[in-house]
Amino acid sequence: MTRQANTDVLDRIHALMHGLRRHVQEAARADGEGLGPMEIRCLGYFMRHGGATQSELVQHAGRDKAQIARIVKALHERGLLQSQPDPNDGRSQRVSVTAQGQALHRKLHQHRVRFEKTMTAGLSDTERSTLLALLGRLQDNVGEDAA
């Protein structure tokens, strides 16, 4: 494989990610919340890991502790997240998504599903399965950095 072919893969992945990011941001603005990309990711993390701590999100996201604290605080102030003291560790707070946050996450998820359908239009079930398998292999190749 030529050097050009290797960068072609990265260029295409970058273009797809840019398109997805733009689509999700437009969806967040359209729904009146104006969330940024990291706020959307944070909300999604706590949807998938209800009762997780900020520290667990810091580890997962690989971001600065202060940045995550600001994002979580902003989502609390918007009424999208709530916290409860950890019964096993009074210093920690367990974070969960409010009903308002869940409703917003559902809207954003619906936008993502529509975008994925648009992006994969014309692919057969076999091609889609192959694409998912290849993307999984790419993710495995770079390990946790791709999570």
N, C-alpha and C positions, 0 to 999 in steps of 0.2 A: 504494500500500500504506500502511496506517495505521501510526502509531507503535506501536500495540499489537501489530500483526501481526509487526513486527520483533522485539519482545521475546518474543513467543510462540516464535519460532524459537530464540532463545537459551535460553529457559526449558526447552524440550524437549531441546535438546542437553545442557544442564546436567544435567537429570534422567537422561538416558541415560548420561552419563559418570559420574554419581554411582552409578547402578545397576551399571555395569561395575566401577568402582573397589571398591564394596562386595563384589561377587561375587568379584573376584580376591583381595581381602584375606581373605574367608572361605575361599576355596580354599587360600590359603597357610597359614592357621591350621589348616585341616583336615589338611593334609599334614605338620603338625608343624614347619614351618620358621619360622613367625611373621614372615615377611619383610614389610617395609613397602613402600608403593607405589614409592618411588624405588629400593629394592633390587631389586624385581621388574623395573623398567624398566632398571636397570643390567645385570642378568643377561641380559635380552632383548637389550640393545644388543650385549653381547659375544658372544651366540649368533649374531647377524646379522653382526657385524664381528670375527670371531675374529682375534686378533693386533693389535687396535687398542690405542692407548695411553689412559691416563687423560686426557691433554690433549685427545685427539680426542673423548672422551665429554663433557668439560667444554664443548667447542665445540658439540657436538650438542645437549646437554641445556640449555645456557644457564644452568647452575647454577654456584654458587660452587666454586672449585677445592678449598677445604678440605672442603666438604660431600661432594664426589665422592670425595676421598681417604679420608674416614671410611667411606663406603659401600663402596668397593672393599676397604678393609682388613677391614671386618666380613665381607664375602663371602669373602675369603681365609681368615679365621679359621674360618669355617664349613665350609671345604673346598669351596666352590662355584666359586671362581676360582683360577687359578694365573698366575704371571708368569714371563717369561723376559727376559733382557737383550736389547735391540734390537741386532742385530749391526752396524748402521750408526751407532748412537748409544748409547754406553755409559751415558749419563745417563737414557735412557728404558727403560721396561719394556713389553714386549708382553704383553697380558692375554688369556687364553683361559679357557674354561669347562671345569671338570673333568668327569669322568664323572658324579659325584654332582650337579653343577650342571645338566648336560644332562638327567639323569633328572627332576630337579625342574622344569626348564623345560618338559619334555614334559608333565608332569602339569598344570602351570599352563596350558599351551596347550590341553590337552584341556578344561579347565574353560572357557576362553574360547570354544572352538568350540561347546560345549554352550550357553553363554550366548547366543552369536550366533544359534544355531538357534532358541532360545526367543524371542529378541527379533524375529527375522524370520519367525517362524511365520506361515503364511497368505499370505506374499508370493509372487507368481508369479515366475518367472525374469525376466520383463520388468520387473516392479516392482523386483526386487532390483538388476538392472542399472541401472535409472533412479536408484535410491537411491544406488548407488555412484558414478554419474556426477555426481549433484548434490553429494554429499559431497566429491568430488574438486574440483569447482568452488568450493565453500566454502573448502576448504583452499588452493586456488590464490589465492583472493581475499585471504587473510591471510598468504600466503607462508610463510616458514620458521617463523613463530611457532606454526604448527599442528603442526609435526613432532614 
